[in-house]
Amino acid sequence: MTEFKTKIQKIAAFSDGATGGNPAGVVIDDKLPSREEMQDIAAEIGFSETVFAAPDGADWIVRYFSPESEVPFCGHATIALGAALAMENGDGIFRLNLLLTSITVEGRAQGEHISVSLQSPPTNSAIADTELVSTALALFNLSQNELDPCIAPAIVEAGATHLLLALNTRETLANMAYDLDLGRAFMNANNLVTIILVYAETDQLFHTRNPFASGGVYEDPATGAATAALAGHLRKIDWPHAGDIDIVQGEDMGSRSILKAQFTSEQGSSIRVSGIARIMD
């Protein structure tokens, strides 16, 4: 492994109590390593994301790396970082200066685990191009009649860009499969960080899966950035969300994760995404 003296913490974000969640590497030091070192460390750790943080006055400068690339924002790694900062500095709200914007994360001890909430970057969304959707459907071997007509395919954003495909049955979601190399090429060509596949069980309970081929990862068990982007889009299309939705993710890959999104009616405003962080070592 790359020679690196700072302890690398491993924390599962959005866990379902003592199990599940999405593991993230967390590196906190007096200054950030070089971009090349951060990329090497992320690749060697092998989690879908590793977050790096260093003091920036009263704030923290933060960068996120997948095994193959830097990403502008990662929700589950932010939750993991919030837990690490709370353990190191006590309960509180921490301001994070990201590559393209600034956000906050709040960490508070809750028994053996830590309750963490982030405030996402602003949200935005637009109906997806027909050709883009057709290519995505072919990637997953899906047909138009397997889509939920109540939530049209869309490009959704909350610090990172995703393609949203809503499916009309839970079984279709459970059967998700695609070719990693073809998925990587598709996402990179269209500047997509992930693709969100979602099934609406009720108006406020959703099941999601998030292929992350752009980062060299077949699927993420919990994706806070995508949850924020989904919530922002539901608000934009006047979905009856009542300002509060729950997400179950990772169930089909054996790592059940629980995410909550809370938000006001103000279009484009930040989404509060919350979950439990579980220390892995």
MIDOSE-1310 file (N, C-alpha, C; in nm, 2 decimals, decimal comma, always signed):
residues 281
mtef	+0,09/-0,12/+0,00/+0,00/+0,00/+0,00/+0,09/+0,12/+0,00; +0,04/+0,23/-0,06/+0,11/+0,36/-0,06/+0,15/+0,40/+0,09; +0,27/+0,44/+0,10/+0,32/+0,48/+0,24/+0,24/+0,60/+0,28; +0,17/+0,58/+0,39/+0,08/+0,69/+0,44/+0,06/+0,67/+0,59
ktki	+0,11/+0,77/+0,67/+0,12/+0,75/+0,82/-0,02/+0,78/+0,89; -0,10/+0,86/+0,83/-0,23/+0,89/+0,90/-0,32/+0,77/+0,90; -0,39/+0,75/+1,01/-0,48/+0,64/+1,02/-0,60/+0,65/+0,93; -0,63/+0,55/+0,86/-0,74/+0,54/+0,77/-0,86/+0,48/+0,84
qkia	-0,96/+0,56/+0,87/-1,08/+0,50/+0,94/-1,17/+0,44/+0,84; -1,24/+0,34/+0,88/-1,34/+0,27/+0,80/-1,48/+0,28/+0,87; -1,57/+0,35/+0,81/-1,70/+0,38/+0,87/-1,81/+0,35/+0,77; -1,91/+0,27/+0,81/-2,02/+0,24/+0,73/-2,13/+0,34/+0,75
afsd	-2,17/+0,41/+0,64/-2,27/+0,51/+0,65/-2,41/+0,46/+0,61; -2,51/+0,51/+0,68/-2,65/+0,48/+0,65/-2,68/+0,33/+0,69; -2,62/+0,29/+0,80/-2,63/+0,15/+0,84/-2,77/+0,12/+0,89; -2,82/+0,00/+0,89/-2,94/-0,05/+0,95/-2,91/-0,10/+1,08
gatg	-2,89/-0,01/+1,18/-2,85/-0,05/+1,31/-2,71/-0,10/+1,31; -2,68/-0,22/+1,36/-2,54/-0,27/+1,36/-2,50/-0,34/+1,24; -2,58/-0,34/+1,13/-2,55/-0,41/+1,01/-2,57/-0,32/+0,89; -2,52/-0,36/+0,77/-2,55/-0,29/+0,65/-2,48/-0,16/+0,64
gnpa	-2,52/-0,07/+0,56/-2,46/+0,06/+0,53/-2,36/+0,05/+0,42; -2,30/+0,16/+0,38/-2,20/+0,17/+0,28/-2,07/+0,21/+0,33; -1,97/+0,12/+0,33/-1,84/+0,15/+0,39/-1,77/+0,27/+0,31; -1,70/+0,35/+0,39/-1,62/+0,46/+0,33/-1,49/+0,47/+0,41
gvvi	-1,38/+0,50/+0,33/-1,26/+0,53/+0,40/-1,26/+0,68/+0,44; -1,20/+0,71/+0,55/-1,20/+0,85/+0,60/-1,05/+0,88/+0,64; -1,00/+0,98/+0,59/-0,86/+1,03/+0,62/-0,87/+1,17/+0,66; -0,83/+1,20/+0,79/-0,83/+1,34/+0,84/-0,68/+1,37/+0,88
ddkl	-0,63/+1,48/+0,82/-0,49/+1,51/+0,85/-0,47/+1,66/+0,86; -0,35/+1,71/+0,89/-0,33/+1,85/+0,90/-0,34/+1,92/+0,76; -0,31/+1,84/+0,65/-0,32/+1,89/+0,52/-0,35/+1,78/+0,43; -0,41/+1,81/+0,31/-0,45/+1,70/+0,22/-0,33/+1,65/+0,15
psre	-0,32/+1,52/+0,12/-0,22/+1,46/+0,04/-0,23/+1,52/-0,10; -0,14/+1,49/-0,19/-0,15/+1,53/-0,33/-0,27/+1,46/-0,39; -0,32/+1,51/-0,51/-0,43/+1,45/-0,58/-0,39/+1,30/-0,61; -0,26/+1,28/-0,66/-0,22/+1,15/-0,70/-0,22/+1,06/-0,58
emqd	-0,17/+1,11/-0,46/-0,17/+1,02/-0,34/-0,31/+0,99/-0,30; -0,40/+1,08/-0,31/-0,54/+1,06/-0,27/-0,60/+0,95/-0,36; -0,58/+0,96/-0,49/-0,63/+0,86/-0,58/-0,57/+0,72/-0,55; -0,44/+0,72/-0,53/-0,38/+0,59/-0,50/-0,43/+0,53/-0,37
iaae	-0,45/+0,61/-0,27/-0,50/+0,56/-0,14/-0,65/+0,50/-0,16; -0,73/+0,58/-0,23/-0,87/+0,54/-0,26/-0,87/+0,40/-0,33; -0,78/+0,39/-0,43/-0,78/+0,26/-0,51/-0,73/+0,15/-0,42; -0,64/+0,17/-0,33/-0,59/+0,07/-0,25/-0,69/+0,03/-0,14
igfs	-0,76/+0,12/-0,08/-0,87/+0,09/+0,01/-0,98/+0,01/-0,05; -1,02/+0,05/-0,17/-1,11/-0,03/-0,25/-1,26/-0,01/-0,23; -1,29/+0,08/-0,13/-1,43/+0,12/-0,11/-1,48/+0,20/-0,22; -1,61/+0,22/-0,24/-1,66/+0,30/-0,35/-1,62/+0,44/-0,33
etvf	-1,60/+0,49/-0,21/-1,55/+0,63/-0,19/-1,46/+0,63/-0,07; -1,35/+0,72/-0,08/-1,27/+0,76/+0,04/-1,27/+0,91/+0,04; -1,29/+0,96/+0,16/-1,30/+1,11/+0,18/-1,18/+1,15/+0,26; -1,12/+1,27/+0,21/-1,00/+1,33/+0,27/-1,04/+1,46/+0,32
aapd	-1,00/+1,50/+0,45/-1,03/+1,62/+0,51/-0,91/+1,68/+0,58; -0,90/+1,81/+0,58/-0,80/+1,89/+0,65/-0,86/+2,02/+0,70; -0,81/+2,07/+0,81/-0,86/+2,20/+0,86/-0,84/+2,31/+0,76; -0,94/+2,40/+0,75/-0,94/+2,51/+0,66/-1,00/+2,63/+0,74
gadw	-0,91/+2,68/+0,83/-0,96/+2,78/+0,93/-1,05/+2,71/+1,03; -1,17/+2,77/+1,04/-1,27/+2,70/+1,13/-1,35/+2,59/+1,05; -1,32/+2,58/+0,92/-1,39/+2,49/+0,83/-1,30/+2,37/+0,81; -1,35/+2,28/+0,71/-1,27/+2,17/+0,67/-1,27/+2,17/+0,51
ivry	-1,15/+2,15/+0,46/-1,14/+2,13/+0,31/-1,15/+1,98/+0,28; -1,24/+1,95/+0,19/-1,27/+1,80/+0,17/-1,27/+1,77/+0,02; -1,22/+1,64/+0,00/-1,22/+1,59/-0,14/-1,26/+1,44/-0,13; -1,33/+1,39/-0,24/-1,38/+1,26/-0,24/-1,32/+1,18/-0,36
fspe	-1,27/+1,06/-0,34/-1,22/+0,98/-0,45/-1,28/+0,84/-0,45; -1,32/+0,79/-0,57/-1,36/+0,65/-0,59/-1,23/+0,58/-0,62; -1,23/+0,45/-0,64/-1,11/+0,38/-0,68/-1,05/+0,43/-0,82; -1,13/+0,49/-0,90/-1,09/+0,53/-1,03/-1,09/+0,68/-1,06
sevp	-1,16/+0,76/-0,98/-1,17/+0,90/-1,01/-1,21/+0,98/-0,89; -1,19/+1,12/-0,91/-1,24/+1,21/-0,81/-1,38/+1,25/-0,84; -1,47/+1,26/-0,74/-1,60/+1,30/-0,76/-1,63/+1,43/-0,68; -1,72/+1,51/-0,73/-1,74/+1,64/-0,66/-1,81/+1,63/-0,53
fcgh	-1,89/+1,53/-0,51/-1,97/+1,52/-0,38/-2,01/+1,38/-0,36; -2,00/+1,33/-0,24/-2,04/+1,19/-0,21/-2,11/+1,20/-0,08; -2,24/+1,15/-0,08/-2,32/+1,16/+0,05/-2,28/+1,07/+0,15; -2,26/+0,94/+0,12/-2,23/+0,84/+0,23/-2,09/+0,87/+0,29
atia	-1,99/+0,91/+0,21/-1,86/+0,95/+0,26/-1,87/+1,07/+0,35; -1,96/+1,16/+0,32/-1,98/+1,28/+0,40/-2,04/+1,24/+0,54; -2,13/+1,15/+0,54/-2,19/+1,09/+0,66/-2,08/+1,03/+0,74; -1,99/+0,95/+0,68/-1,88/+0,89/+0,75/-1,79/+0,99/+0,81
lgaa	-1,76/+1,10/+0,73/-1,67/+1,20/+0,78/-1,73/+1,27/+0,90; -1,87/+1,30/+0,89/-1,93/+1,36/+1,00/-1,92/+1,29/+1,13; -1,93/+1,15/+1,12/-1,91/+1,07/+1,24/-1,77/+1,08/+1,29; -1,67/+1,08/+1,20/-1,53/+1,09/+1,24/-1,50/+1,22/+1,31
lame	-1,55/+1,33/+1,25/-1,53/+1,46/+1,31/-1,60/+1,47/+1,44; -1,71/+1,41/+1,46/-1,78/+1,42/+1,59/-1,70/+1,34/+1,69; -1,65/+1,23/+1,65/-1,57/+1,15/+1,75/-1,44/+1,22/+1,79; -1,39/+1,30/+1,70/-1,26/+1,37/+1,72/-1,28/+1,50/+1,80
ngdg	-1,39/+1,57/+1,77/-1,41/+1,71/+1,81/-1,54/+1,72/+1,90; -1,61/+1,62/+1,92/-1,74/+1,63/+2,00/-1,85/+1,66/+1,90; -1,97/+1,64/+1,96/-2,09/+1,66/+1,88/-2,10/+1,80/+1,82; -2,14/+1,82/+1,70/-2,15/+1,95/+1,64/-2,18/+1,96/+1,50
ifrl	-2,18/+2,08/+1,44/-2,21/+2,10/+1,30/-2,07/+2,15/+1,24; -2,03/+2,08/+1,13/-1,90/+2,11/+1,07/-1,93/+2,16/+0,93; -1,86/+2,27/+0,89/-1,87/+2,33/+0,76/-1,76/+2,27/+0,67; -1,80/+2,21/+0,55/-1,71/+2,15/+0,46/-1,70/+2,23/+0,33
nlll	-1,58/+2,26/+0,29/-1,55/+2,33/+0,16/-1,51/+2,22/+0,06; -1,60/+2,19/-0,03/-1,58/+2,09/-0,13/-1,52/+2,14/-0,25; -1,50/+2,06/-0,35/-1,44/+2,10/-0,48/-1,51/+2,22/-0,55; -1,65/+2,21/-0,54/-1,73/+2,31/-0,62/-1,82/+2,39/-0,53
tsit	-1,84/+2,36/-0,40/-1,94/+2,43/-0,32/-1,90/+2,40/-0,17; -1,98/+2,45/-0,08/-1,97/+2,43/+0,06/-2,10/+2,38/+0,12; -2,09/+2,29/+0,21/-2,20/+2,23/+0,28/-2,17/+2,21/+0,43; -2,27/+2,16/+0,50/-2,25/+2,13/+0,64/-2,28/+1,98/+0,67
vegr	-2,22/+1,93/+0,78/-2,26/+1,80/+0,82/-2,26/+1,80/+0,98; -2,36/+1,74/+1,03/-2,38/+1,74/+1,18/-2,37/+1,60/+1,23; -2,29/+1,58/+1,33/-2,27/+1,45/+1,39/-2,30/+1,45/+1,54; -2,38/+1,35/+1,59/-2,41/+1,34/+1,73/-2,41/+1,20/+1,78
aqge	-2,35/+1,17/+1,89/-2,34/+1,04/+1,95/-2,48/+0,99/+1,98; -2,50/+0,86/+1,95/-2,63/+0,79/+1,98/-2,60/+0,65/+2,02; -2,56/+0,63/+2,15/-2,53/+0,50/+2,19/-2,40/+0,45/+2,13; -2,39/+0,33/+2,07/-2,27/+0,28/+2,01/-2,25/+0,34/+1,87
hisv	-2,35/+0,40/+1,82/-2,34/+0,46/+1,68/-2,35/+0,61/+1,69; -2,34/+0,67/+1,57/-2,34/+0,82/+1,56/-2,45/+0,85/+1,46; -2,54/+0,94/+1,50/-2,64/+0,99/+1,41/-2,58/+1,11/+1,33; -2,59/+1,11/+1,20/-2,53/+1,21/+1,12/-2,63/+1,26/+1,01
slqs	-2,63/+1,39/+0,99/-2,71/+1,45/+0,89/-2,62/+1,55/+0,81; -2,64/+1,55/+0,68/-2,57/+1,65/+0,59/-2,68/+1,74/+0,53; -2,63/+1,86/+0,49/-2,71/+1,95/+0,41/-2,65/+1,95/+0,27; -2,73/+1,90/+0,17/-2,67/+1,88/+0,04/-2,65/+2,02/-0,03
pptn	-2,57/+2,01/-0,14/-2,56/+2,13/-0,23/-2,70/+2,15/-0,29; -2,72/+2,27/-0,36/-2,85/+2,29/-0,42/-2,89/+2,18/-0,52; -3,02/+2,17/-0,54/-3,07/+2,06/-0,63/-3,12/+2,12/-0,76; -3,12/+2,04/-0,87/-3,17/+2,08/-1,00/-3,21/+1,95/-1,07
saia	-3,30/+1,96/-1,16/-3,34/+1,84/-1,24/-3,41/+1,88/-1,37; -3,41/+1,79/-1,47/-3,47/+1,82/-1,60/-3,50/+1,68/-1,66; -3,61/+1,68/-1,74/-3,65/+1,56/-1,81/-3,53/+1,51/-1,90; -3,50/+1,38/-1,90/-3,39/+1,33/-1,97/-3,42/+1,32/-2,12
dtel	-3,31/+1,33/-2,20/-3,32/+1,32/-2,34/-3,37/+1,18/-2,38; -3,45/+1,17/-2,48/-3,51/+1,04/-2,52/-3,40/+0,94/-2,57; -3,30/+0,99/-2,64/-3,20/+0,90/-2,69/-3,11/+0,85/-2,57; -3,08/+0,93/-2,47/-3,01/+0,89/-2,35/-3,09/+0,79/-2,28
vsta	-3,22/+0,80/-2,26/-3,30/+0,71/-2,19/-3,30/+0,57/-2,27; -3,31/+0,58/-2,40/-3,31/+0,45/-2,48/-3,19/+0,37/-2,46; -3,07/+0,45/-2,46/-2,94/+0,38/-2,44/-2,93/+0,32/-2,30; -2,98/+0,39/-2,20/-2,98/+0,34/-2,06/-3,07/+0,22/-2,04
lalf	-3,19/+0,22/-2,11/-3,28/+0,11/-2,10/-3,21/-0,02/-2,16; -3,14/+0,00/-2,27/-3,07/-0,11/-2,34/-2,96/-0,16/-2,25; -2,89/-0,07/-2,18/-2,78/-0,11/-2,09/-2,84/-0,21/-1,98; -2,96/-0,18/-1,93/-3,01/-0,27/-1,82/-3,11/-0,37/-1,87
nlsq	-3,13/-0,38/-2,01/-3,22/-0,47/-2,07/-3,36/-0,45/-2,02; -3,40/-0,32/-2,02/-3,53/-0,28/-1,97/-3,61/-0,23/-2,09; -3,74/-0,24/-2,08/-3,83/-0,18/-2,18/-3,91/-0,06/-2,12; -3,97/+0,02/-2,21/-4,04/+0,14/-2,17/-4,15/+0,10/-2,08
neld	-4,22/-0,02/-2,10/-4,33/-0,05/-2,02/-4,30/-0,10/-1,88; -4,17/-0,10/-1,85/-4,12/-0,14/-1,71/-4,09/-0,01/-1,63; -4,11/+0,11/-1,69/-4,09/+0,23/-1,62/-4,22/+0,28/-1,56; -4,20/+0,35/-1,45/-4,32/+0,41/-1,38/-4,36/+0,54/-1,45
pcia	-4,48/+0,54/-1,50/-4,52/+0,66/-1,58/-4,54/+0,78/-1,49; -4,55/+0,77/-1,36/-4,57/+0,88/-1,27/-4,44/+0,96/-1,25; -4,32/+0,90/-1,27/-4,19/+0,97/-1,25/-4,11/+0,95/-1,38; -4,12/+1,04/-1,47/-4,05/+1,03/-1,60/-3,90/+1,03/-1,58
paiv	-3,82/+0,96/-1,67/-3,67/+0,96/-1,66/-3,62/+1,11/-1,66; -3,52/+1,13/-1,57/-3,47/+1,27/-1,55/-3,32/+1,27/-1,52; -3,26/+1,38/-1,55/-3,13/+1,41/-1,51/-3,14/+1,49/-1,38; -3,09/+1,44/-1,27/-3,11/+1,50/-1,14/-2,97/+1,53/-1,07
eaga	-2,97/+1,64/-1,00/-2,84/+1,69/-0,94/-2,86/+1,74/-0,80; -2,76/+1,71/-0,72/-2,74/+1,77/-0,59/-2,60/+1,76/-0,55; -2,51/+1,83/-0,62/-2,37/+1,82/-0,60/-2,30/+1,72/-0,69; -2,38/+1,63/-0,75/-2,33/+1,54/-0,85/-2,45/+1,51/-0,94
thll	-2,42/+1,46/-1,06/-2,52/+1,44/-1,17/-2,56/+1,29/-1,18; -2,69/+1,26/-1,19/-2,73/+1,13/-1,20/-2,84/+1,12/-1,30; -2,86/+1,00/-1,36/-2,98/+0,97/-1,44/-3,08/+0,89/-1,35; -3,20/+0,94/-1,35/-3,30/+0,87/-1,27/-3,40/+0,79/-1,36
laln	-3,41/+0,67/-1,32/-3,51/+0,58/-1,39/-3,60/+0,52/-1,29; -3,73/+0,55/-1,29/-3,82/+0,49/-1,19/-3,89/+0,37/-1,26; -3,89/+0,26/-1,18/-3,94/+0,13/-1,23/-4,08/+0,11/-1,16; -4,16/+0,03/-1,23/-4,30/+0,01/-1,19/-4,32/-0,11/-1,10
tret	-4,22/-0,20/-1,08/-4,23/-0,31/-0,98/-4,10/-0,32/-0,90; -4,12/-0,38/-0,78/-4,01/-0,41/-0,70/-3,92/-0,52/-0,76; -3,99/-0,61/-0,82/-3,92/-0,73/-0,88/-3,82/-0,68/-0,99; -3,87/-0,59/-1,07/-3,78/-0,53/-1,18/-3,65/-0,47/-1,12
lanm	-3,67/-0,40/-1,01/-3,56/-0,34/-0,94/-3,46/-0,45/-0,89; -3,52/-0,55/-0,83/-3,44/-0,66/-0,77/-3,36/-0,73/-0,88; -3,41/-0,74/-1,00/-3,34/-0,81/-1,11/-3,24/-0,72/-1,19; -3,21/-0,61/-1,14/-3,11/-0,52/-1,21/-2,98/-0,59/-1,24
aydl	-2,94/-0,58/-1,37/-2,81/-0,63/-1,41/-2,76/-0,55/-1,53; -2,63/-0,53/-1,54/-2,57/-0,46/-1,65/-2,43/-0,50/-1,67; -2,37/-0,46/-1,78/-2,22/-0,49/-1,80/-2,14/-0,37/-1,75; -2,05/-0,40/-1,66/-1,98/-0,29/-1,59/-1,90/-0,20/-1,69
dlgr	-1,83/-0,26/-1,79/-1,75/-0,18/-1,88/-1,84/-0,09/-1,97; -1,96/-0,15/-2,01/-2,05/-0,07/-2,09/-2,11/+0,04/-2,01; -2,14/+0,01/-1,88/-2,19/+0,11/-1,79/-2,10/+0,22/-1,77; -1,97/+0,19/-1,75/-1,87/+0,29/-1,73/-1,86/+0,38/-1,85
afmn	-1,85/+0,33/-1,97/-1,84/+0,41/-2,09/-1,97/+0,50/-2,11; -2,08/+0,44/-2,08/-2,21/+0,52/-2,09/-2,21/+0,64/-1,99; -2,18/+0,61/-1,86/-2,18/+0,72/-1,76/-2,07/+0,82/-1,79; -1,95/+0,78/-1,82/-1,85/+0,88/-1,85/-1,88/+0,96/-1,97
annl	-1,94/+0,90/-2,07/-1,97/+0,98/-2,19/-2,07/+1,08/-2,17; -2,16/+1,06/-2,07/-2,27/+1,15/-2,04/-2,26/+1,22/-1,91; -2,13/+1,22/-1,85/-2,10/+1,30/-1,73/-2,20/+1,26/-1,61; -2,23/+1,13/-1,60/-2,31/+1,08/-1,49/-2,23/+1,02/-1,39
vtii	-2,25/+1,05/-1,26/-2,18/+0,99/-1,15/-2,24/+0,85/-1,12; -2,37/+0,85/-1,11/-2,44/+0,72/-1,09/-2,57/+0,72/-1,18; -2,63/+0,61/-1,18/-2,77/+0,59/-1,23/-2,86/+0,55/-1,12; -2,97/+0,62/-1,09/-3,06/+0,59/-0,98/-3,17/+0,51/-1,04
lvya	-3,19/+0,38/-1,00/-3,30/+0,30/-1,03/-3,39/+0,30/-0,90; -3,52/+0,34/-0,91/-3,60/+0,36/-0,80/-3,74/+0,30/-0,82; -3,79/+0,24/-0,71/-3,93/+0,19/-0,70/-4,00/+0,26/-0,59; -4,11/+0,32/-0,62/-4,19/+0,39/-0,51/-4,29/+0,29/-0,45
etdq	-4,26/+0,24/-0,33/-4,36/+0,16/-0,26/-4,48/+0,23/-0,21; -4,45/+0,35/-0,16/-4,56/+0,45/-0,12/-4,51/+0,59/-0,16; -4,59/+0,69/-0,13/-4,55/+0,82/-0,16/-4,43/+0,87/-0,09; -4,40/+0,80/+0,02/-4,29/+0,85/+0,11/-4,18/+0,74/+0,13
lfht	-4,20/+0,62/+0,08/-4,11/+0,51/+0,10/-4,06/+0,46/-0,04; -3,93/+0,47/-0,06/-3,87/+0,43/-0,19/-3,76/+0,32/-0,17; -3,75/+0,24/-0,27/-3,64/+0,14/-0,28/-3,55/+0,18/-0,39; -3,42/+0,19/-0,37/-3,33/+0,23/-0,48/-3,21/+0,14/-0,50
rnpf	-3,15/+0,14/-0,62/-3,03/+0,08/-0,65/-2,94/+0,18/-0,73; -2,81/+0,18/-0,70/-2,73/+0,29/-0,76/-2,60/+0,23/-0,83; -2,61/+0,19/-0,96/-2,49/+0,15/-1,03/-2,39/+0,27/-1,03; -2,26/+0,25/-1,00/-2,16/+0,35/-0,99/-2,04/+0,31/-1,08
asgg	-2,07/+0,27/-1,20/-1,97/+0,22/-1,29/-1,87/+0,33/-1,33; -1,91/+0,46/-1,32/-1,82/+0,57/-1,35/-1,70/+0,57/-1,26; -1,72/+0,52/-1,13/-1,61/+0,51/-1,04/-1,55/+0,37/-1,03; -1,59/+0,28/-1,12/-1,53/+0,14/-1,12/-1,61/+0,05/-1,02
vyed	-1,72/+0,09/-0,97/-1,80/+0,01/-0,87/-1,93/-0,03/-0,93; -1,96/-0,16/-0,93/-2,09/-0,21/-0,99/-2,21/-0,15/-0,93; -2,21/-0,14/-0,79/-2,33/-0,09/-0,72/-2,29/-0,04/-0,59; -2,35/+0,07/-0,54/-2,34/+0,13/-0,41/-2,45/+0,08/-0,32
patg	-2,43/+0,04/-0,20/-2,54/+0,00/-0,11/-2,61/+0,12/-0,04; -2,55/+0,24/-0,05/-2,62/+0,36/+0,01/-2,56/+0,48/-0,06; -2,64/+0,57/-0,11/-2,59/+0,68/-0,19/-2,66/+0,81/-0,15; -2,60/+0,89/-0,06/-2,66/+1,01/-0,01/-2,68/+1,11/-0,11
aata	-2,58/+1,13/-0,20/-2,59/+1,23/-0,30/-2,71/+1,20/-0,40; -2,73/+1,08/-0,43/-2,84/+1,04/-0,52/-2,97/+1,06/-0,45; -2,97/+1,03/-0,32/-3,10/+1,05/-0,24/-3,14/+1,19/-0,24; -3,04/+1,28/-0,22/-3,07/+1,43/-0,22/-3,12/+1,47/-0,36
alag	-3,06/+1,42/-0,46/-3,10/+1,45/-0,60/-3,24/+1,40/-0,63; -3,27/+1,28/-0,58/-3,40/+1,23/-0,60/-3,51/+1,31/-0,53; -3,48/+1,35/-0,40/-3,57/+1,43/-0,32/-3,59/+1,56/-0,39; -3,49/+1,62/-0,44/-3,50/+1,75/-0,51/-3,59/+1,74/-0,63
hlrk	-3,58/+1,63/-0,71/-3,67/+1,61/-0,82/-3,81/+1,58/-0,79; -3,83/+1,50/-0,68/-3,97/+1,48/-0,64/-4,04/+1,61/-0,60; -3,96/+1,70/-0,53/-4,02/+1,83/-0,50/-4,05/+1,91/-0,63; -3,97/+1,90/-0,73/-3,99/+1,98/-0,85/-4,11/+1,93/-0,93
idwp	-4,14/+1,80/-0,92/-4,26/+1,75/-1,00/-4,38/+1,74/-0,91; -4,38/+1,81/-0,79/-4,49/+1,81/-0,70/-4,54/+1,68/-0,66; -4,45/+1,59/-0,64/-4,48/+1,45/-0,58/-4,53/+1,48/-0,44; -4,63/+1,40/-0,39/-4,69/+1,42/-0,26/-4,60/+1,36/-0,15
hagd	-4,48/+1,42/-0,13/-4,38/+1,37/-0,04/-4,39/+1,42/+0,10; -4,47/+1,53/+0,12/-4,49/+1,59/+0,25/-4,36/+1,63/+0,32; -4,26/+1,66/+0,24/-4,13/+1,71/+0,29/-4,04/+1,61/+0,36; -4,07/+1,48/+0,34/-4,00/+1,37/+0,42/-4,01/+1,24/+0,34
idiv	-3,90/+1,18/+0,30/-3,90/+1,05/+0,24/-3,80/+0,96/+0,30; -3,83/+0,83/+0,30/-3,73/+0,73/+0,34/-3,69/+0,64/+0,22; -3,56/+0,61/+0,23/-3,50/+0,53/+0,12/-3,45/+0,40/+0,18; -3,48/+0,28/+0,12/-3,42/+0,16/+0,15/-3,33/+0,12/+0,03
qged	-3,20/+0,11/+0,06/-3,10/+0,08/-0,05/-3,01/-0,04/-0,01; -2,95/-0,11/-0,10/-2,86/-0,21/-0,07/-2,92/-0,34/-0,03; -3,05/-0,35/-0,02/-3,11/-0,48/+0,02/-3,08/-0,59/-0,07; -3,08/-0,56/-0,20/-3,06/-0,67/-0,30/-2,92/-0,71/-0,31
mgsr	-2,83/-0,64/-0,25/-2,69/-0,69/-0,25/-2,64/-0,73/-0,11; -2,74/-0,75/-0,02/-2,71/-0,80/+0,12/-2,65/-0,70/+0,21; -2,67/-0,57/+0,19/-2,62/-0,47/+0,28/-2,73/-0,36/+0,30; -2,84/-0,40/+0,36/-2,95/-0,31/+0,38/-2,91/-0,18/+0,44
silk	-2,95/-0,07/+0,38/-2,92/+0,07/+0,43/-3,04/+0,15/+0,43; -3,04/+0,24/+0,53/-3,16/+0,33/+0,55/-3,12/+0,47/+0,54; -3,18/+0,55/+0,46/-3,16/+0,69/+0,44/-3,29/+0,77/+0,45; -3,28/+0,89/+0,51/-3,39/+0,97/+0,52/-3,36/+1,11/+0,46
aqft	-3,45/+1,16/+0,38/-3,44/+1,30/+0,33/-3,55/+1,39/+0,37; -3,51/+1,50/+0,42/-3,61/+1,60/+0,47/-3,58/+1,73/+0,40; -3,69/+1,80/+0,36/-3,67/+1,92/+0,28/-3,79/+2,01/+0,28; -3,77/+2,14/+0,25/-3,88/+2,24/+0,24/-3,93/+2,24/+0,10
seqg	-4,03/+2,32/+0,08/-4,09/+2,34/-0,05/-4,02/+2,43/-0,15; -3,91/+2,50/-0,10/-3,84/+2,59/-0,18/-3,76/+2,52/-0,29; -3,79/+2,55/-0,41/-3,73/+2,48/-0,52/-3,58/+2,50/-0,52; -3,50/+2,40/-0,54/-3,35/+2,41/-0,55/-3,28/+2,41/-0,42
ssir	-3,35/+2,43/-0,31/-3,28/+2,44/-0,18/-3,23/+2,31/-0,13; -3,14/+2,32/-0,04/-3,06/+2,21/+0,02/-3,16/+2,10/+0,07; -3,11/+1,97/+0,06/-3,18/+1,86/+0,12/-3,11/+1,81/+0,24; -3,18/+1,78/+0,35/-3,12/+1,72/+0,47/-3,12/+1,57/+0,45
vsgi	-3,01/+1,51/+0,45/-3,00/+1,36/+0,43/-2,94/+1,30/+0,56; -3,01/+1,21/+0,63/-2,97/+1,16/+0,76/-2,96/+1,01/+0,76; -2,87/+0,96/+0,85/-2,86/+0,82/+0,87/-2,77/+0,79/+0,99; -2,75/+0,66/+1,02/-2,66/+0,62/+1,12/-2,53/+0,57/+1,07
arim	-2,42/+0,61/+1,14/-2,29/+0,57/+1,10/-2,24/+0,46/+1,19; -2,18/+0,36/+1,14/-2,13/+0,24/+1,22/-1,98/+0,23/+1,20; -1,91/+0,24/+1,31/-1,76/+0,23/+1,31/-1,72/+0,08/+1,27; -1,64/+0,06/+1,17/-1,61/-0,07/+1,13/-1,48/-0,13/+1,19
d	-1,39/-0,04/+1,24/-1,27/-0,09/+1,31/-1,22/+0,02/+1,40
